[in-house]
Amino acid sequence: MPISRRKPNAIELLNYKDTSYSDFTYIRDSRLINDNGEAIIVDELSRSLAIIDVHASLLHDGKAFYMKGFLELDNTDDYYIKLITPVDKELHFNFVIKSTGITTSYFDEGATGGMAGGTPVIPINRNRNSSITSEAVLTAGVTTATSYDKRIDSDKWGSTGFKLTVGGSGEIVSDWVLKKNTTYLRSFISGADNNIIQFQASWSEIESKA
């Protein structure tokens, strides 16, 4: 009397060695399809599902961007960069700031008033094979804002010593998800002469689920 065996499911059949099941060949030669009708990639060697993380997926999809620049300020000089987020996309945002001298920096959310002038900044797509452009609007060198809803970041670094000015850096450890259709203002205030400040921001733009 033959031994009764549970029929393997589709995933198990991908690695199943017994070809006695009539639909074995059919499933091994077919593709797994997700709910969006997209083929799920299976590794040829291990026959396991090939998976990449969210950040890598956004990068390959052309939805990851960055901007980077530097400026030189003297003591008490200031500089401002305005960011307006898209109406229907969330920005997963990160930044790094470095300087050769004492620097104070703020990041204000819901900034209003002022912020005149400046030069448009064109974000760079981190996937150099993609023609997708960022929907975030950045303007560098604007005037200060007259008010803001919330100061979400404030930092100061650097020091002075005998014939020496020491710089430093500031950054966030994890991404922020910025509000949609909101104006943000990043400020740099120098506490030393000949202070070279480097600023880098990187982000992914994700369609809103709401």
FENDA-V507341 format. One record per residue. N is the residue number from 1. RES is the residue in three letters. PHI is phi in whole degrees, -180 to 180 (NA if undefined). Layout:
((N | RES | PHI) (N | RES | PHI))
//
This chain:
((1 | MET | NA) (2 | PRO | -67) (3 | ILE | -79) (4 | SER | -75) (5 | ARG | -125) (6 | ARG | -70) (7 | LYS | -72) (8 | PRO | -66) (9 | ASN | -80) (10 | ALA | -62) (11 | ILE | -68) (12 | GLU | -64) (13 | LEU | -64) (14 | LEU | -63) (15 | ASN | -112) (16 | TYR | -76) (17 | LYS | -96) (18 | ASP | -88) (19 | THR | -92) (20 | SER | -72) (21 | TYR | -75) (22 | SER | -65) (23 | ASP | -98) (24 | PHE | -61) (25 | THR | -62) (26 | TYR | -60) (27 | ILE | -74) (28 | ARG | -63) (29 | ASP | -92) (30 | SER | -99) (31 | ARG | -117) (32 | LEU | -83) (33 | ILE | -121) (34 | ASN | -85) (35 | ASP | -66) (36 | ASN | -91) (37 | GLY | 79) (38 | GLU | -97) (39 | ALA | -70) (40 | ILE | -90) (41 | ILE | -77) (42 | VAL | -115) (43 | ASP | -65) (44 | GLU | -67) (45 | LEU | -79) (46 | SER | -90) (47 | ARG | 61) (48 | SER | -101) (49 | LEU | -68) (50 | ALA | -86) (51 | ILE | -129) (52 | ILE | -121) (53 | ASP | -76) (54 | VAL | -62) (55 | HIS | -64) (56 | ALA | -66) (57 | SER | -64) (58 | LEU | -65) (59 | LEU | -62) (60 | HIS | -68) (61 | ASP | -81) (62 | GLY | 77) (63 | LYS | -113) (64 | ALA | -115) (65 | PHE | -135) (66 | TYR | -157) (67 | MET | -140) (68 | LYS | -149) (69 | GLY | -164) (70 | PHE | -146) (71 | LEU | -151) (72 | GLU | -122) (73 | LEU | -122) (74 | ASP | -97) (75 | ASN | -56) (76 | THR | 76) (77 | ASP | -67) (78 | ASP | -134) (79 | TYR | -153) (80 | TYR | -133) (81 | ILE | -124) (82 | LYS | -99) (83 | LEU | -128) (84 | ILE | -112) (85 | THR | -81) (86 | PRO | -63) (87 | VAL | -72) (88 | ASP | -120) (89 | LYS | -132) (90 | GLU | -96) (91 | LEU | -98) (92 | HIS | -89) (93 | PHE | -115) (94 | ASN | -144) (95 | PHE | -148) (96 | VAL | -138) (97 | ILE | -127) (98 | LYS | -132) (99 | SER | -151) (100 | THR | -91) (101 | GLY | -138) (102 | ILE | -61) (103 | THR | -141) (104 | THR | -113) (105 | SER | -139) (106 | TYR | -127) (107 | PHE | -132) (108 | ASP | -108) (109 | GLU | -104) (110 | GLY | 71) (111 | ALA | -68) (112 | THR | -139) (113 | GLY | 71) (114 | GLY | 62) (115 | MET | 53) (116 | ALA | -89) (117 | GLY | 71) (118 | GLY | 92) (119 | THR | -125) (120 | PRO | -61) (121 | VAL | -112) (122 | ILE | -96) (123 | PRO | -63) (124 | ILE | -97) (125 | ASN | -75) (126 | ARG | -73) (127 | ASN | -93) (128 | ARG | -73) (129 | ASN | -96) (130 | SER | -101) (131 | SER | -102) (132 | ILE | -68) (133 | THR | -109) (134 | SER | -71) (135 | GLU | -95) (136 | ALA | -78) (137 | VAL | -112) (138 | LEU | -116) (139 | THR | -134) (140 | ALA | -101) (141 | GLY | 83) (142 | VAL | -79) (143 | THR | -80) (144 | THR | -69) (145 | ALA | -83) (146 | THR | -89) (147 | SER | -161) (148 | TYR | -155) (149 | ASP | -80) (150 | LYS | -154) (151 | ARG | -89) (152 | ILE | -96) (153 | ASP | -152) (154 | SER | -145) (155 | ASP | -153) (156 | LYS | -148) (157 | TRP | -148) (158 | GLY | 99) (159 | SER | -161) (160 | THR | -120) (161 | GLY | -141) (162 | PHE | -66) (163 | LYS | 55) (164 | LEU | -149) (165 | THR | -115) (166 | VAL | -108) (167 | GLY | -93) (168 | GLY | 178) (169 | SER | -155) (170 | GLY | -142) (171 | GLU | -163) (172 | ILE | -109) (173 | VAL | -75) (174 | SER | -123) (175 | ASP | -64) (176 | TRP | -99) (177 | VAL | -103) (178 | LEU | -78) (179 | LYS | -67) (180 | LYS | -74) (181 | ASN | 49) (182 | THR | -132) (183 | THR | -96) (184 | TYR | -117) (185 | LEU | -133) (186 | ARG | -100) (187 | SER | -116) (188 | PHE | -127) (189 | ILE | -124) (190 | SER | -85) (191 | GLY | -114) (192 | ALA | -156) (193 | ASP | -77) (194 | ASN | 52) (195 | ASN | -88) (196 | ILE | -90) (197 | ILE | -115) (198 | GLN | -111) (199 | PHE | -130) (200 | GLN | -135) (201 | ALA | -127) (202 | SER | -135) (203 | TRP | -160) (204 | SER | -117) (205 | GLU | -111) (206 | ILE | -120) (207 | GLU | -59) (208 | SER | -68) (209 | LYS | -87) (210 | ALA | -85))
//
